[in-house]
């Protein structure tokens, strides 16, 4: 199973954030979305550069919302919020190979993003989470049943919202529709975030290997 760490540096402070980046260097099946909602462009560029150096090339880094800052920092892509720029417009203004992610809040919206050509699609919240408390009730794991099958498209699809190691098993019935999970607190509040990433990377692996 793949995992996506959506960062919240403001919640944990610079020192803890820097230590997490170093801890997750070369972590398998992990990608990172740098989300700096209230930071200046210069701060975003600075942290994107530091994150790329700390994580190393094997952990892809995307920048939230701003594709210009993603390009300027050398990130592998941008992640657009649900109210962000249209995917097609970003695609038309970025080079070949630049990956575009999109946040969605329903299986229908996720399917539409896949159809439009998103490289990464995040759907949620699946479980209750303080970050999305104002969005109404969570979708619930069964909503993932309405996603298209992974073998029918090239996008990576991640479930987000209240994900913990304790409830990962509730997502297993839809492993043919999701590539993995995305989370903030799962990594930022872990005593050993690298161990978390390793455990997630090992999930479903035995059943995915050819017999």
Secondary structure, 3 states (H helix, E strand, C coil): CEEEEECCHHHHCHHHHHHHHHHCCCCCCEEEEECCCCCCHHHHHHHHHHHHHHHCCCCCEEEECCHHHHHHHCCCEEEECCCCCCHHHHHHCCCCCCEEEEEECCHHHHHHHHHHCCCEEEEECCCCCHHHHHHCCCCCHHHHHHCCCHHHCCCEEEEECCCCCCCHHHHHHHCCCCCEEEECHHHHCCCCHHHHHHHHHHCCHHHHCCC
